[in-house]
Amino acid sequence: MSGNVVELLNEEAFVCEVENDNGVAVVDFWGDGCAPCKTMSPIIEELANHLTQIKVCKINFANATELAVRLQLMGLPTFYLFKNGEQVASFSGTKSLKEFKTWIYDQGVLSN
């Protein structure tokens, strides 16, 4: 895993790194044995390297089931976008790096 991607081990880490943060964060909910999650893993690494002004985090669904319920997680992988600790948008499934970056910019949390 890249040094630019923060691995969140549990809900407490999520609260500290994302909800209590005053920046922009993308959170990747993934799971063991999830083929689309494995497909997205290198794209998440690239995203972290290209958009260094945002925090990119990953959390294994198995380690945060209560958080997943709170966020209304419906499938894996699911990506949540936060700004100043508030959820702005989410999507489930896969995207190319270009599509992922466009999705982030389309939410108005970053300027081009």
KEZA-264370 format. One record per residue (C-alpha): residue number from 1; residue in one letter; chain; x, y, z. Coordinates in nm, 4 decimals. Layout:
N
+-----+----+----+----------+----------+----------+
:   i : aa : ch :       px :       py :       pz :
+-----+----+----+----------+----------+----------+
: NUM :  A :  A :        X :        Y :        Z :
...
+-----+----+----+----------+----------+----------+
END
This chain:
112
+-----+----+----+----------+----------+----------+
:   i : aa : ch :       px :       py :       pz :
+-----+----+----+----------+----------+----------+
:   1 :  M :  A :   0.0000 :   0.0000 :   0.0000 :
:   2 :  S :  A :   0.1173 :   0.3471 :  -0.0856 :
:   3 :  G :  A :   0.2361 :   0.5839 :   0.1826 :
:   4 :  N :  A :  -0.0302 :   0.8244 :   0.0540 :
:   5 :  V :  A :  -0.3195 :   0.5913 :   0.1432 :
:   6 :  V :  A :  -0.4275 :   0.5763 :   0.5078 :
:   7 :  E :  A :  -0.5378 :   0.2303 :   0.6223 :
:   8 :  L :  A :  -0.8187 :   0.2730 :   0.8752 :
:   9 :  L :  A :  -0.8340 :  -0.0214 :   1.1142 :
:  10 :  N :  A :  -1.1697 :   0.0519 :   1.2792 :
:  11 :  E :  A :  -1.4488 :   0.3057 :   1.3310 :
:  12 :  E :  A :  -1.2463 :   0.5024 :   1.5849 :
:  13 :  A :  A :  -0.9748 :   0.5600 :   1.3267 :
:  14 :  F :  A :  -1.2411 :   0.6684 :   1.0771 :
:  15 :  V :  A :  -1.3790 :   0.9266 :   1.3211 :
:  16 :  C :  A :  -1.0288 :   1.0606 :   1.3907 :
:  17 :  E :  A :  -0.8989 :   1.0657 :   1.0320 :
:  18 :  V :  A :  -1.2170 :   1.1583 :   0.8427 :
:  19 :  E :  A :  -1.5026 :   1.2949 :   1.0533 :
:  20 :  N :  A :  -1.2776 :   1.5113 :   1.2705 :
:  21 :  D :  A :  -1.0769 :   1.6384 :   0.9714 :
:  22 :  N :  A :  -1.1188 :   1.9792 :   0.8069 :
:  23 :  G :  A :  -1.0132 :   1.8682 :   0.4618 :
:  24 :  V :  A :  -1.1372 :   1.6505 :   0.1780 :
:  25 :  A :  A :  -1.1234 :   1.2729 :   0.2103 :
:  26 :  V :  A :  -1.2151 :   0.9721 :  -0.0004 :
:  27 :  V :  A :  -1.2896 :   0.6543 :   0.1935 :
:  28 :  D :  A :  -1.2767 :   0.3159 :   0.0193 :
:  29 :  F :  A :  -1.4831 :   0.0421 :   0.1864 :
:  30 :  W :  A :  -1.3502 :  -0.2897 :   0.0634 :
:  31 :  G :  A :  -1.3702 :  -0.6558 :   0.1567 :
:  32 :  D :  A :  -1.1632 :  -0.9715 :   0.1414 :
:  33 :  G :  A :  -1.2566 :  -1.1826 :  -0.1582 :
:  34 :  C :  A :  -1.4199 :  -0.8893 :  -0.3402 :
:  35 :  A :  A :  -1.2946 :  -0.8966 :  -0.7005 :
:  36 :  P :  A :  -1.4068 :  -0.5394 :  -0.7858 :
:  37 :  C :  A :  -1.2301 :  -0.4207 :  -0.4681 :
:  38 :  K :  A :  -0.9077 :  -0.5760 :  -0.5933 :
:  39 :  T :  A :  -0.9611 :  -0.4091 :  -0.9308 :
:  40 :  M :  A :  -0.9964 :  -0.0693 :  -0.7633 :
:  41 :  S :  A :  -0.6972 :  -0.1050 :  -0.5295 :
:  42 :  P :  A :  -0.4312 :   0.0189 :  -0.7769 :
:  43 :  I :  A :  -0.6650 :   0.2955 :  -0.8926 :
:  44 :  I :  A :  -0.6976 :   0.4146 :  -0.5320 :
:  45 :  E :  A :  -0.3182 :   0.4169 :  -0.5055 :
:  46 :  E :  A :  -0.2935 :   0.6256 :  -0.8236 :
:  47 :  L :  A :  -0.5676 :   0.8588 :  -0.7017 :
:  48 :  A :  A :  -0.3735 :   0.9230 :  -0.3798 :
:  49 :  N :  A :  -0.0613 :   0.9990 :  -0.5828 :
:  50 :  H :  A :  -0.2419 :   1.2325 :  -0.8274 :
:  51 :  L :  A :  -0.4674 :   1.4223 :  -0.5862 :
:  52 :  T :  A :  -0.2332 :   1.4901 :  -0.2993 :
:  53 :  Q :  A :  -0.4593 :   1.7664 :  -0.1648 :
:  54 :  I :  A :  -0.7089 :   1.5038 :  -0.0459 :
:  55 :  K :  A :  -0.6771 :   1.2273 :   0.2106 :
:  56 :  V :  A :  -0.7376 :   0.8821 :   0.0642 :
:  57 :  C :  A :  -0.8366 :   0.6139 :   0.3141 :
:  58 :  K :  A :  -0.9227 :   0.2444 :   0.2988 :
:  59 :  I :  A :  -1.1223 :   0.0469 :   0.5527 :
:  60 :  N :  A :  -1.2048 :  -0.3230 :   0.5490 :
:  61 :  F :  A :  -1.5794 :  -0.3665 :   0.5869 :
:  62 :  A :  A :  -1.5246 :  -0.6581 :   0.8290 :
:  63 :  N :  A :  -1.3507 :  -0.4222 :   1.0730 :
:  64 :  A :  A :  -1.6239 :  -0.1571 :   1.0687 :
:  65 :  T :  A :  -1.9671 :  -0.3171 :   1.0330 :
:  66 :  E :  A :  -2.1394 :  -0.0654 :   1.2620 :
:  67 :  L :  A :  -1.9887 :   0.2205 :   1.0617 :
:  68 :  A :  A :  -2.1053 :   0.0544 :   0.7398 :
:  69 :  V :  A :  -2.4608 :   0.0428 :   0.8756 :
:  70 :  R :  A :  -2.4399 :   0.4073 :   0.9851 :
:  71 :  L :  A :  -2.3218 :   0.5107 :   0.6367 :
:  72 :  Q :  A :  -2.5847 :   0.2861 :   0.4729 :
:  73 :  L :  A :  -2.3265 :   0.0814 :   0.2859 :
:  74 :  M :  A :  -2.5076 :  -0.1338 :   0.0297 :
:  75 :  G :  A :  -2.2255 :  -0.3075 :  -0.1595 :
:  76 :  L :  A :  -1.8520 :  -0.3378 :  -0.2109 :
:  77 :  P :  A :  -1.6520 :  -0.1525 :  -0.3078 :
:  78 :  T :  A :  -1.8183 :   0.1708 :  -0.1998 :
:  79 :  F :  A :  -1.6433 :   0.5059 :  -0.1992 :
:  80 :  Y :  A :  -1.7479 :   0.7984 :   0.0184 :
:  81 :  L :  A :  -1.6386 :   1.1567 :  -0.0329 :
:  82 :  F :  A :  -1.6158 :   1.3803 :   0.2741 :
:  83 :  K :  A :  -1.5449 :   1.7492 :   0.3160 :
:  84 :  N :  A :  -1.4868 :   1.8964 :   0.6615 :
:  85 :  G :  A :  -1.6060 :   1.5717 :   0.8187 :
:  86 :  E :  A :  -1.9395 :   1.5691 :   0.6341 :
:  87 :  Q :  A :  -2.0360 :   1.3148 :   0.3704 :
:  88 :  V :  A :  -2.0745 :   1.4831 :   0.0317 :
:  89 :  A :  A :  -2.1302 :   1.1921 :  -0.2073 :
:  90 :  S :  A :  -2.0793 :   0.8209 :  -0.2584 :
:  91 :  F :  A :  -2.0790 :   0.5553 :  -0.5279 :
:  92 :  S :  A :  -2.0473 :   0.1784 :  -0.5419 :
:  93 :  G :  A :  -1.8636 :  -0.0192 :  -0.8069 :
:  94 :  T :  A :  -1.5669 :   0.0573 :  -1.0241 :
:  95 :  K :  A :  -1.4399 :   0.3584 :  -1.2171 :
:  96 :  S :  A :  -1.1265 :   0.4343 :  -1.4125 :
:  97 :  L :  A :  -0.8829 :   0.6814 :  -1.2576 :
:  98 :  K :  A :  -1.0067 :   0.9523 :  -1.4960 :
:  99 :  E :  A :  -1.3712 :   0.8815 :  -1.4086 :
: 100 :  F :  A :  -1.2901 :   0.8795 :  -1.0356 :
: 101 :  K :  A :  -1.1118 :   1.2142 :  -1.0537 :
: 102 :  T :  A :  -1.3964 :   1.3627 :  -1.2590 :
: 103 :  W :  A :  -1.6471 :   1.2373 :  -1.0003 :
: 104 :  I :  A :  -1.4528 :   1.4128 :  -0.7221 :
: 105 :  Y :  A :  -1.4268 :   1.7411 :  -0.9139 :
: 106 :  D :  A :  -1.7957 :   1.7223 :  -1.0104 :
: 107 :  Q :  A :  -1.8859 :   1.7298 :  -0.6387 :
: 108 :  G :  A :  -1.7369 :   2.0799 :  -0.6092 :
: 109 :  V :  A :  -1.5027 :   1.9948 :  -0.3222 :
: 110 :  L :  A :  -1.1866 :   2.0837 :  -0.5180 :
: 111 :  S :  A :  -1.1050 :   2.3460 :  -0.7738 :
: 112 :  N :  A :  -0.9486 :   2.2514 :  -1.1077 :
+-----+----+----+----------+----------+----------+
END
